[in-house]
Amino acid sequence: MKRVLIVDDDKWFAESVGKSLKHKFRVATVGTAEAVFPAIEKFKPDFLLLDLVLGGKNAVTFLNEFISYDDLDGVKIVVMSSAAKDVLREDLLQIGVAEVLDKTEITPEALCQTLETLK
C-alpha cells in the first residue's frame, strides 16, 4: 500500500484529508516543514501533500531543500494550498512538484484520483 505524508499546520484539514485517504493509502501527518525530514526517514512516503503556507520555515524554502536530496527523487510532491491560485503553477512544476491543487476546491475523490494517477 502506498504511503502519503500530509504536511499541513491546519490539524483539522490534515486529519480530514487523512481520513479520506486511509481506505487506499497509509497516511501520516506533520504540522511543520521542520518535522518533514524526520517523518520521511521514519515513514518512507511515496507522496508528500504539502501546504504552501506553514508556520516556521515556509514551504518554498522547504521545497528548495527537499529537491537537493537525490535519494528523495521517488517521493512525489503534491502541493495542496488555499493559496494555489496565487502561485505560479509552472514554477512549482519546474522545481519538481508533481501537481498543484487548490485545497478549497479539491474533493476527497479527486485527491485519491490524482494520487492514483501519479503512481
Secondary structure as GFF3:
##gff-version 3
##sequence-region A 1 119
A	DSSP	beta_strand	3	7	.	.	.	ID=ss1
A	DSSP	alpha_helix	11	21	.	.	.	ID=ss2
A	DSSP	beta_strand	26	30	.	.	.	ID=ss3
A	DSSP	three_ten_helix	33	35	.	.	.	ID=ss4
A	DSSP	alpha_helix	36	43	.	.	.	ID=ss5
A	DSSP	beta_strand	47	50	.	.	.	ID=ss6
A	DSSP	alpha_helix	59	66	.	.	.	ID=ss7
A	DSSP	three_ten_helix	70	72	.	.	.	ID=ss8
A	DSSP	beta_strand	76	81	.	.	.	ID=ss9
A	DSSP	three_ten_helix	84	86	.	.	.	ID=ss10
A	DSSP	alpha_helix	89	94	.	.	.	ID=ss11
A	DSSP	beta_strand	97	102	.	.	.	ID=ss12
A	DSSP	alpha_helix	108	118	.	.	.	ID=ss13
###
